[in-house]
């Protein structure tokens, strides 16, 4: 505000005054200020000159009255210049405002230095006014320290004025405004005690004026609202005290008011104060007090229908947990058109927050009622839905399902959907979609697929049908497919995934279609779909591994096998793959082992593993370190196990192939190993040859020469391993190979080698093989007996081998501390038979020696210790061998055999009668022979 300048004599008439040079400098500085443009910053030198001049004028005081008057005039000129600069400024910068505030302070200081001047009425009041107005500017600039200094200087200037003697309305108003301004500054400077003290002093400056009552009461209310806004329970009482002061002043003002306009203003102020008192009680949790304040307001004529009353009442009823009364208040707000949309939406949020799930239906109906009353913004709908749904990740319970159902009904209402139409609410539409989507996702994670599907469907209502949203719509259809898969509603799931494919053909859609086929138990359809997945533009091999995982989960093992088989094709190209080939093969084989009659498939992939090992090298295929060793062992052990299984099932061709693979895997050395698993290689090779021979007998087709030679090569490798290890080491546990070489393995090797060498007519090699076995510590009599039996029979018998094996067997049996005479008897019988058949008359003595050896064995044995039947056979067969020589007249030969038979009969229980007959016949024969000789 521009102040009228004081008329005074010209400055040049007072050049003879002592301070005239200071006044001239002051006038020059003011003229420079008057020449400044509003946009030009005030030079720092100008401010420095003003401070220096004020300091010199203060030191030269007191001045003459004319000088004082001239200072007053210059002060007014400077003040008005500041007003002009402020009014003309187009850019309100804080720096420029502070510069102009400093000039105003200079103007006020000039008046203060000049002091009282004759001819100027109320100079102190005018000076105080300058300081008051400057302090207001400093306050607005939030320079509370400078504002406080100005207000204090103004207070000092007016302190000597007697209040009762003030008759001028302007001066009264200045005193009141000054105290209030000083109080406000102290409040902003966080000196609340001083602020309240200063405000209390204003009660003495009301001068019976209703307007003053309104001003002071409003300030009390403003302080109370400021405290209440901090939302701190500890300061609510302070806020209530301030508001009660405002209420008290309003009541007093109403008692002295005379003008109708002032009466209305005071009543409005009282109603407003009462509402904030109710809000304070609500914040303090004093709900009954809130309701009392509301009753007072509603009983009054003014302010009883303020929009905030219903909100306060509703929150108070909610605090008292009287939800019925709170609902009534909430519904009354819907019909009250004075209540803004935002207030009503906040009330709905507050009601639902307090009432919980039981208030969800009320929140929905109130919001729909609001739609009928007026136009509601999309933002409000988002707020209500967000409040009812709750925060994401709150979990899914019965209450959350109820909330979701209410929200689903709300957001599917045509009126609500219509709120989000158009480009102007694109942001709100996106937000609504996100809220519904997150709610659906929470229920999906909790496996509440029904609620999840419903919420996903509702979220689709908030996706526009444009090209930009096609991907989101496709994503929505895919998650709906997942929900219905979880509900086993496969037809609906298929409908949704078909829609998704129309919008965005992708590997995700193809994979979900694959899952549907799996759940329908349509293995052929699943395999076809899996193969179609590889043609998708965004296909990656990971989806084949995932398909196999899903197939195993659905017990669709053929589908899992087909998926992994397709995955293996990608390794041939040499591209980097997320999973190593050996893991894929191992998984595939593990699945195949669960399928019946899958041995041929298992063999196929075992051979692939062996081939890839040869192509890539063990370290690259199996891996290095302990991992590589474990992988190698897995394939070797499983090849062995399948060989054993197929052998038990009489599938000897497969058995041979598996054992052959096992020998190859056990030979593989991983990560610098220096020795192969020789024991298992040996066992696998021998088992392979045995299976080949068994397969030959099974199919009744003899092995061709190339197969026989191949089998002999395998045995040759096995024989070298057997020769490299001592017999004792073979029988014991073989350290880190976690297996043992059974004693009969050498025997099986010997039998196989004997058989195959015989096919090629290598009889000498047969004998060497058996002799090598007989010399080993793994050899047992039963093994030699069996070899002897085999060598003595069949079309490819070898009497030499049979004789050696049976003689070795007999020697071993007799060397035992407690011989098995049943086996001894059998061996003797076979020796006699072999010698009789293959040597015959050419070597009768050889057969005779066997009988004599049998006799020597029987001598000294207890009765029955040697098998009786075998003993009878020996005695009778030996006796019967004399029959032919008797007929031929070969006396010595016949007597030799009859004597052996008689000797043997003497050691066989039960042949006493036969022995007597033999003795009688022998005696008669000798007599006859002797009589014939004498004649």
JODASUL-V462383 format. One record per pair of residues at least 12 apart in sequence whose ideal C-beta (glycine too) atoms are under 6 Angstrom apart, sorted by the first residue. I is the first residue (numbers start at 0). J is the second residue. Records with the same first field share a line. If there is no record, write none. Layout:
I = J, J
This chain:
1 = 79, 82
2 = 75, 78
4 = 75
5 = 71, 72
7 = 68, 72
10 = 69
13 = 65
16 = 66
18 = 59, 62, 66
21 = 52, 55, 56
22 = 69
24 = 52
25 = 52, 73
28 = 48
29 = 73, 76, 77
31 = 45
32 = 80
33 = 80
37 = 84, 87, 88
41 = 98
46 = 101
49 = 105
53 = 108
56 = 112
57 = 112
64 = 117
67 = 113, 116
68 = 116
70 = 109, 113
71 = 113, 116
74 = 106, 109, 110
77 = 106
78 = 106
81 = 99, 102, 103
84 = 99
85 = 99
96 = 140
100 = 136, 137
103 = 133
104 = 133
107 = 129, 130, 133
110 = 126, 129
111 = 126
123 = 156
124 = 170
126 = 156
127 = 153, 156, 157
128 = 173
130 = 149, 152, 153
131 = 153, 177
133 = 149
134 = 146, 149, 150
138 = 184
143 = 184, 187, 188
146 = 184
147 = 184
150 = 180, 181
153 = 177
157 = 174
171 = 206
174 = 204
175 = 201, 204, 211
178 = 197, 200, 201
179 = 201, 218
181 = 197
182 = 194, 197, 198
201 = 215
207 = 255
209 = 252, 256, 261
212 = 248, 252
213 = 264
215 = 248
216 = 245, 248, 249, 268
219 = 241, 244, 245
220 = 245, 272
222 = 241
223 = 238, 241, 242
226 = 238
227 = 279
235 = 279, 282, 283
238 = 279
239 = 279
242 = 272, 275, 276
245 = 272
246 = 272
249 = 265, 268, 269
252 = 265
253 = 265
266 = 301
270 = 301, 302
273 = 292, 296
274 = 307
276 = 292
277 = 289, 292, 311
281 = 314
286 = 315, 318, 319
289 = 311, 315
290 = 315
293 = 308, 312
306 = 337, 338, 342
309 = 328, 331, 332
310 = 346
312 = 328
313 = 325, 328, 329, 346
314 = 349
317 = 353
322 = 354
326 = 361
329 = 346, 350, 365
332 = 346
333 = 365, 368, 369, 372
340 = 375, 379
343 = 369
344 = 379, 382
347 = 362, 365, 383
348 = 386
351 = 386, 387
356 = 398, 401
359 = 387, 402, 405
360 = 405
362 = 387
363 = 405, 409
366 = 383
370 = 414
377 = 418, 419, 424, 427
378 = 427
380 = 415, 418
381 = 427, 430, 431
384 = 406, 434
385 = 434
387 = 402, 406
388 = 406, 434, 438
391 = 437
395 = 441, 442, 445, 447
400 = 450
403 = 450, 454
407 = 453, 457
410 = 457
411 = 457
416 = 460
419 = 461
428 = 461
431 = 461
432 = 458, 461
435 = 454, 457, 458
436 = 458
438 = 454
439 = 451, 454, 455
448 = 482, 485, 486
451 = 482
452 = 479, 482
455 = 478, 479
459 = 475
469 = 502
470 = 503
472 = 502
473 = 499, 502, 503
476 = 495, 498, 499
477 = 499, 507
479 = 495
480 = 492, 495, 496, 511
489 = 515, 518, 519
492 = 515
493 = 515
496 = 508, 511, 512
505 = 537
506 = 535, 537, 538, 542
509 = 532, 535
510 = 542
512 = 528
513 = 525, 528, 529, 546
514 = 549
516 = 528
517 = 549, 553, 555
522 = 555, 557, 558
525 = 558
526 = 558, 561
529 = 546, 562
540 = 566, 569
543 = 562, 565, 566
546 = 562
547 = 559, 562, 563
556 = 590, 594
559 = 590
560 = 590
563 = 583, 587
566 = 583
581 = 620, 621, 630
584 = 604, 608
587 = 604
588 = 601, 604
598 = 645, 653
601 = 641
602 = 656
605 = 638, 660
608 = 634
609 = 660, 663
617 = 667, 669
621 = 669
623 = 670
624 = 670
627 = 669, 670
628 = 669
631 = 667, 669
634 = 664
635 = 661, 664, 665
638 = 657, 660, 661, 664
639 = 661
641 = 657
642 = 654, 657, 658, 661
651 = 690, 693, 694, 697
652 = 694
654 = 690
655 = 687, 690, 691
658 = 683, 686, 687, 690
659 = 687
661 = 683
662 = 680, 683, 684
665 = 679, 680
666 = 680
676 = 736
677 = 720
678 = 733, 736, 738, 740
679 = 738
681 = 717, 720
684 = 713, 716, 717
685 = 717, 747, 748
687 = 713
688 = 710, 713, 714, 751
689 = 751
691 = 710
707 = 755, 758
710 = 755
711 = 755
714 = 751, 752
717 = 748
726 = 775, 776, 777
730 = 742
742 = 777
745 = 772, 775, 777
746 = 782
749 = 768, 772
752 = 768
753 = 765, 768
757 = 795
762 = 797
765 = 797, 800
766 = 799, 800
769 = 786, 800, 804
773 = 807
780 = 808, 811, 812
783 = 804, 807, 808
784 = 808, 826
786 = 804
787 = 801, 804, 805, 829
791 = 833
798 = 833, 837
801 = 833
802 = 833
805 = 826, 829, 830
808 = 826
809 = 826
820 = 865
821 = 866
824 = 866, 869
827 = 853
830 = 849
831 = 849
834 = 846
850 = 877, 899
853 = 873
854 = 902, 903
857 = 906
862 = 908
863 = 908
867 = 908
870 = 907
871 = 907
873 = 903
874 = 900, 903, 904, 907
877 = 896, 899, 900, 903
878 = 900
880 = 896
881 = 893, 896, 897
890 = 928
897 = 921
901 = 917
